[in-house]
Amino acid sequence: MAPRRATKIVATLGPASSDPALLEQMIRAGVNVVRLNFSHGKAQDHIDRAQMVREAAQRAGREVAIMADLQGPKIRVGKFADGKVMLEAGAKFTMDASRTELGDVNTVGLDYKALPREVKAGDTLLLNDGLIVIVVNAVVGGAIHTTVKLGGELSNNKGINKLGGGLTAPALTAKDMDDIRTAMAFKADYVAVSFPKNATDMEMARQLCTVAAADFNHRPGLIAKIERAEAIPKLLEILLASDGIMVARGDLAVEVGNAAVPALQKRMIKLAREHDKVVITATQMMESMITNPVPTRAEVSDVANAVLDGTDAVMLSAETAAGKYPLETVVEMAKICHAAEAHEIVKLDADFTGKTFGRIDQSIAMGALFTAYHLGAKAIVAMTDSGSTALWMSRHLIQIPIYALTPRVATQRRMALYRNVRPLLMDSSTDRDTALAQAEGHLKKRGIVQTGDVYAITCGEPMGAPGGTNMLKICQVE
């Protein structure tokens, strides 16, 4: 079993990790959230994979969250007759929205037919995650005439970005709306929305999720993937309309430039924690492990720095979806997170200086953190129906583990993404004293506390009422 870790690991499911036994091993090694990438596969594929994830988690003895990652708009080139072409620097290259034939080294069609209306002479376009750079010379009808500035191999359906942003493709497509219905059918715990530009995009996604989930009595968390230049000025409004954000460093770096991303990453992590939202750091975290059994030192530093900044989770994409070493990658990432967390600087007193809390339940959560920290408690325990108390606690760096006891499986799964929170399922009595005794018994049975240990526990009266946390008790195990 992996050592206890505060930072969570999101792993993308794909051909390399679709064996049930391997997936179970990956969950045991430290995967907390499984990402289903809706850019690939059919609806039934995702339903089947979700079922496989639930079964593997059950065999591993823990619950993991499932995140459905929507494809978003396809701003891509069309297909080539030979599958790919080599573009040379200085060559002329045309992208034509009206072209129906397969492309060649001179011309290719466009999946995104509106592109000619959204670019002009002098604009810089980046293809294939910025590996190829072309400059627009002229737009004539549906044809964009360009000169290749930085050449390379361009294959079918590679993505197109505009330097500085400005493409107007809607965040939610007809396919995304169908995919939301599919995701709600298997009760995805989180839905990640690709390319949102503003709060309106996230509000629309929430409405679609609410309607689609109504028949299943379910409510997913919404993650906004920050990957457009236009999203940066609207970052706070997008954050407030979401349950969390993903620092999607691939497309974001293409649009704003690689050098701008590290500072943006730190800002996003800080902002999310300040506003009680979760944050996932993603893209190329362990990229070399797609083909190598060990990470580079730069990748180790990258993951560790995200951890030290306070990210809730670090994400693996192709590393676990298509790489040669999916299990080894999870093991290595867990080790890095654990080692980095040992050097976290706890600034709890400073966190609370000058702060006021308008809600009783939030005040109780903060009181539990403060008291447990200064007492040197063994654990902090939150008896929670909705998971809010555990979320508030998890926004502050503290090296005391937080155990969230809930009677709801959906809440348990959702809390799997919260930093430093270990969600456990427990039905409890409606009588407070009986419930507290049950909680301690649950902790002792799992070896979390033993005789003489001090722990802080929060709950609410009446028991089982969401948002009702109003009691903090300091206990010593007898």
Sequence and secondary structure as in RCSB ss.txt:
>XXXX:A:sequence
MAPRRATKIVATLGPASSDPALLEQMIRAGVNVVRLNFSHGKAQDHIDRAQMVREAAQRAGREVAIMADLQGPKI
RVGKFADGKVMLEAGAKFTMDASRTELGDVNTVGLDYKALPREVKAGDTLLLNDGLIVIVVNAVVGGAIHTTVKL
GGELSNNKGINKLGGGLTAPALTAKDMDDIRTAMAFKADYVAVSFPKNATDMEMARQLCTVAAADFNHRPGLIAK
IERAEAIPKLLEILLASDGIMVARGDLAVEVGNAAVPALQKRMIKLAREHDKVVITATQMMESMITNPVPTRAEV
SDVANAVLDGTDAVMLSAETAAGKYPLETVVEMAKICHAAEAHEIVKLDADFTGKTFGRIDQSIAMGALFTAYHL
GAKAIVAMTDSGSTALWMSRHLIQIPIYALTPRVATQRRMALYRNVRPLLMDSSTDRDTALAQAEGHLKKRGIVQ
TGDVYAITCGEPMGAPGGTNMLKICQVE
>XXXX:A:secstr
     SSEEEEE SGGG  HHHHHHHHHHTEEEEEEETTSS HHHHHHHHHHHHHHHHHHTS  EEEEE      
BB  BTTSEEEE TT EEEEETT  S B SSEEEBS TTHHHH  TT EEEETTTTEEEEEEEEETTEEEEEEEE
 EEEETT BEEETT      SS HHHHHHHHHHHHTT SEEEESS  SHHHHHHHHHHHHHHHGGGT   EEEEE
E SGGGTTTHHHHHHTSSEEEEEHHHHHHHH GGGHHHHHHHHHHHHHHTT EEEEESSTTGGGGT SS  HHHH
HHHHHHHHHT SEEEESHHHHT S HHHHHHHHHHHHHHHHTT    HHHHHTT   S HHHHHHHHHHHHHHHH
T SEEEEE SSSHHHHHHHTS  SS EEEEES HHHHHHGGGSTTEEEEE    SSHHHHHHHHHHHHHHTTS  
TT EEEEEEESSTT TT EEEEEEEE  
